[in-house]
Amino acid sequence: MPKLLGVGVIGCGNISAAYMRLSPLFRGFEMRACADINLDAATARAQEFGLRADTIEELLSAEDIDIIVNLTIPAAHFGVSKQILNSGKNVYSEKPFVLSAAEGLELAKLAKAKGLRIGSAPDTFLGGAHQLARNLVDTGAIGKVTSGTCHVMGHGMEHWHPNPDFFFQPGGGPILDLGPYYISNLVQLVGPVRRVAALASIPTAERTITSQPRSGEKIPVETPTTIHALLEFHNGATITLGASWDVWKHGHAPMELYGEKGALFVPDPNFFSGTVRMSQGEDFTKNDPTWDHPFSKTNEKHPKGDVANYRAAGLADMALAIAENRPHRCSVELALHVVEVMTAILESGEKGCFVTMQTRCERPEALGPEEARSLLA
């Protein structure tokens, strides 16, 4: 039986509860401790989930911790992940992995020198719906993917998040906040990106918070909130990406892939499950394709309805990959390429030119139903 790896968390904000709540679903690791710059926040989370509350320094030196999950704000991801690696521990980061390709390359080089692993969210592309789409692409159900569209559009976070400031600062915005879900899924379905072009704007220079406890407070917008991008992939496919926090309502599907023999409609990559629709020719197939994938099974209620939430699947896959000496799917190579694609989109929007990628990654190994079950406790 593979060694059970000890896991700690740095950053005890909103997202930490999901990791702590869902971790017991998986094998290969055990959540043991948490830390935060605010010790009261760490203590509260520790009491809520039966963990040990450490200072950051205590967690970094803890002998029972093998992997530290970095759940700090995006601007702190690079510095905290570097600190974790320098302490001799593997790191799994919340998205976005870092805010520049240069930062990612530095961390990848450091991890390699120390014989450590880096993993990064999102892991939603491991969900049953997206792996079904992957299987359909890989088996040629729609032929070679030649083009597609994806859209992630709404009206921002200031109406629900208690402290939405960082969403509208450099390092935030819809590309770096929501783009990881979409671009990671595109890479696992289609392959790496060759070059991008984009138009970007800030239609509203100031946002008014309507959530509690800061309702009525105004915050400046310092990063583009409407982006229209074109992605050219190494396989020749061209896919348009619309990402905006300035849209009240739209009718676009989250993701559509067009192939030589048909088309796939893929559900929201922000979630693990959903309905995949397929055409083979002009019409949709009589029945939507399905399969018995464990990460398609609904297990939580959400404002949009019952959802499948298996956050920490990527962490479990990394923990078992370390023990089994195999590659993990939410790899540093994938995360680094996605970061370069996202930052290149923003650079293109600023400069008005195509930007060619300097990084390239392999598609992560598919996670079929049996492989997914092997991750579960």
CORDAPE-V692208 format. One record per residue. RES is the residue in one small letter. SS is DSSP state (H for helix, E for strand, L for the rest). PSI is psi as a letter, one per 40 degrees, with the letter a starting at -180 (* if undefined). Layout:
BEGIN
[[RES	SS	PSI] [RES	SS	PSI]]
END
This chain:
BEGIN
[[m	L	h] [p	L	i] [k	L	h] [l	L	h] [l	E	h] [g	E	h] [v	E	h] [g	E	i] [v	E	h] [i	E	h] [g	L	h] [c	L	f] [g	L	a] [n	H	d] [i	H	d] [s	H	d] [a	H	d] [a	H	d] [y	H	d] [m	H	d] [r	H	d] [l	H	e] [s	H	d] [p	H	e] [l	H	d] [f	E	i] [r	L	i] [g	L	d] [f	E	i] [e	E	h] [m	E	h] [r	E	d] [a	E	i] [c	E	i] [a	E	i] [d	L	i] [i	L	d] [n	L	h] [l	H	d] [d	H	d] [a	H	d] [a	H	d] [t	H	d] [a	H	d] [r	H	d] [a	H	d] [q	H	d] [e	H	d] [f	H	e] [g	L	f] [l	L	i] [r	E	h] [a	E	h] [d	E	i] [t	L	i] [i	H	d] [e	H	d] [e	H	d] [l	H	d] [l	H	d] [s	H	e] [a	L	h] [e	L	d] [d	L	e] [i	L	h] [d	L	d] [i	E	h] [i	E	h] [v	E	h] [n	E	h] [l	L	f] [t	L	i] [i	L	i] [p	H	d] [a	H	d] [a	H	e] [h	H	d] [f	H	d] [g	H	d] [v	H	d] [s	H	d] [k	H	d] [q	H	d] [i	H	d] [l	H	d] [n	H	e] [s	L	e] [g	L	e] [k	L	i] [n	E	i] [v	E	h] [y	E	h] [s	E	i] [e	L	i] [k	L	i] [p	L	i] [f	L	d] [v	L	a] [l	L	e] [s	L	i] [a	H	d] [a	H	d] [e	H	d] [g	H	d] [l	H	d] [e	H	d] [l	H	d] [a	H	d] [k	H	d] [l	H	d] [a	H	d] [k	H	d] [a	H	d] [k	H	e] [g	L	f] [l	L	i] [r	L	i] [i	E	h] [g	E	i] [s	E	i] [a	L	i] [p	L	i] [d	L	e] [t	H	d] [f	H	e] [l	H	e] [g	L	i] [g	H	d] [a	H	d] [h	H	d] [q	H	d] [l	H	d] [a	H	d] [r	H	d] [n	H	d] [l	H	d] [v	H	d] [d	H	d] [t	L	e] [g	L	f] [a	L	d] [i	L	e] [g	L	a] [k	L	h] [v	E	h] [t	E	d] [s	E	a] [g	E	i] [t	E	i] [c	E	i] [h	E	h] [v	E	h] [m	E	h] [g	L	a] [h	L	f] [g	L	a] [m	L	e] [e	L	e] [h	L	e] [w	L	d] [h	L	h] [p	L	d] [n	L	g] [p	L	e] [d	H	d] [f	H	d] [f	H	d] [f	H	e] [q	L	i] [p	L	h] [g	L	e] [g	L	a] [g	H	i] [p	H	d] [i	H	d] [l	H	d] [d	H	d] [l	H	d] [g	H	d] [p	H	d] [y	H	d] [y	H	d] [i	H	d] [s	H	d] [n	H	d] [l	H	d] [v	H	d] [q	H	d] [l	H	d] [v	H	d] [g	L	a] [p	L	i] [v	E	h] [r	E	d] [r	E	i] [v	E	i] [a	E	i] [a	E	i] [l	E	h] [a	E	i] [s	E	i] [i	L	g] [p	L	d] [t	L	h] [a	L	e] [e	E	h] [r	E	i] [t	E	h] [i	L	h] [t	L	e] [s	L	i] [q	L	i] [p	L	e] [r	L	f] [s	L	h] [g	L	e] [e	L	i] [k	E	i] [i	E	i] [p	E	i] [v	L	h] [e	L	e] [t	L	i] [p	L	h] [t	L	e] [t	E	h] [i	E	h] [h	E	h] [a	E	i] [l	E	h] [l	E	h] [e	E	h] [f	E	i] [h	L	d] [n	L	e] [g	L	e] [a	L	i] [t	E	h] [i	E	h] [t	E	i] [l	E	h] [g	E	h] [a	E	h] [s	E	i] [w	L	f] [d	L	f] [v	L	h] [w	L	d] [k	L	i] [h	L	i] [g	L	e] [h	L	i] [a	L	i] [p	L	d] [m	E	h] [e	E	h] [l	E	h] [y	E	h] [g	E	i] [e	L	d] [k	L	e] [g	L	a] [a	E	i] [l	E	h] [f	E	h] [v	E	h] [p	L	i] [d	L	h] [p	L	e] [n	L	e] [f	L	i] [f	L	d] [s	L	a] [g	L	i] [t	L	h] [v	L	h] [r	E	i] [m	E	i] [s	E	i] [q	L	g] [g	L	a] [e	L	d] [d	L	i] [f	E	i] [t	L	i] [k	L	d] [n	L	i] [d	L	h] [p	L	i] [t	L	i] [w	L	i] [d	L	g] [h	L	h] [p	H	d] [f	H	e] [s	H	e] [k	L	h] [t	L	h] [n	L	e] [e	E	i] [k	E	i] [h	E	i] [p	L	d] [k	L	e] [g	E	a] [d	E	h] [v	E	i] [a	L	h] [n	L	h] [y	L	f] [r	L	h] [a	L	e] [a	H	d] [g	H	d] [l	H	d] [a	H	d] [d	H	d] [m	H	d] [a	H	d] [l	H	d] [a	H	d] [i	H	d] [a	H	d] [e	H	e] [n	L	f] [r	L	i] [p	L	i] [h	L	i] [r	L	d] [c	L	g] [s	E	i] [v	H	d] [e	H	d] [l	H	d] [a	H	d] [l	H	d] [h	H	d] [v	H	d] [v	H	d] [e	H	d] [v	H	d] [m	H	d] [t	H	d] [a	H	d] [i	H	d] [l	H	d] [e	H	d] [s	H	d] [g	H	d] [e	H	d] [k	H	e] [g	L	f] [c	L	i] [f	L	i] [v	E	h] [t	E	h] [m	L	i] [q	L	e] [t	L	i] [r	L	i] [c	L	i] [e	L	i] [r	L	h] [p	L	i] [e	L	h] [a	L	i] [l	L	g] [g	L	i] [p	H	d] [e	H	d] [e	H	d] [a	H	d] [r	H	d] [s	L	e] [l	L	e] [l	E	i] [a	L	*]]
END
